[in-house]
Amino acid sequence: MKDIELKLVSELMKNSRRSDRDLAKTIGVSQPTVSRLLKKLEKDGTVKEYTTIPDFRKLGVSLLALTFIRIHEIEKTTRVIENMKESLPEAVMFERGLGLGYDGVIVSFHEDYSSYVGFRKRMRECCSEFSGAEGFLISLDAKDHFYPVTFATLAQQLLVLRKR
């Protein structure tokens, strides 16, 4: 990816509602260049969607949970995921991977701790292929986050990684 394309993606991650003219001014190219690059990045799948990120606390969510799991039978994972989508609507992401002795992670949002406990109970009932679940809870109500992950933070990190 060219530097100018990376800068454009970074700026879009910070605020995807900006005009092509504003983006052009920020990254130092012409507005037609931004329009052409955007079409290219959309067509090749680099830019997948434009979206809004709400303040989840204002939507009644106070916890973000990372639940690390072991998967007994990897070949049954697809069936388990379909079952999980119905039984665990709080789960917003499930990914397989490796680390800390676990095979996967489930990311979920919860109103409070008791709703997380209910989530874990339903997870044990619906997903017997999972075991050894360990959770890490992040309070969205905390007044001082050390280094909050936002798309603006991620966008800046993309540019930093490119310089290395």
Long-range contacts (C-beta under 8 A, 24 or more apart in sequence): 1-46, 3-162, 4-29, 4-33, 4-37, 5-37, 5-40, 5-41, 5-46, 6-158, 6-159, 6-162, 7-159, 8-34, 8-37, 8-38, 8-41, 9-41, 9-46, 9-47, 9-155, 9-158, 10-155, 10-156, 10-158, 10-159, 11-155, 12-47, 12-50, 12-155, 13-151, 13-152, 13-154, 13-155, 13-158, 14-151, 14-152, 14-155, 16-50, 16-51, 17-50, 53-150, 53-151, 56-109, 56-140, 57-140, 57-141, 60-111, 61-109, 61-110, 61-111, 61-140, 62-110, 62-111, 62-112, 62-139, 62-140, 62-141, 63-109, 63-110, 63-111, 63-112, 63-113, 63-115, 63-116, 63-137, 63-138, 63-139, 63-140, 64-107, 64-108, 64-109, 64-110, 64-137, 64-138, 64-140, 65-106, 65-107, 65-108, 65-109, 65-110, 65-116, 65-119, 65-135, 65-136, 65-137, 65-138, 66-105, 66-106, 66-107, 66-135, 66-136, 66-138, 67-105, 67-106, 67-107, 67-108, 67-120, 67-123, 67-133, 67-134, 67-135, 67-136, 68-100, 68-102, 68-104, 68-105, 68-132, 68-133, 68-134, 68-135, 68-136, 69-102, 69-103, 69-104, 69-105, 69-106, 69-130, 69-131, 69-132, 69-133, 70-101, 70-102, 70-103, 70-104, 70-130, 70-131, 70-132, 70-133, 71-96, 71-103, 71-104, 71-129, 71-130, 72-129, 72-130, 72-131, 73-129, 74-103, 76-129, 77-129, 80-127, 80-129, 80-130, 83-126, 83-127, 84-123, 84-126, 84-127, 87-122, 87-123, 87-125, 87-126, 87-127, 88-119, 88-122, 88-123, 88-126, 88-127, 90-115, 90-119, 91-119, 101-132, 102-132, 102-134, 104-130, 113-137
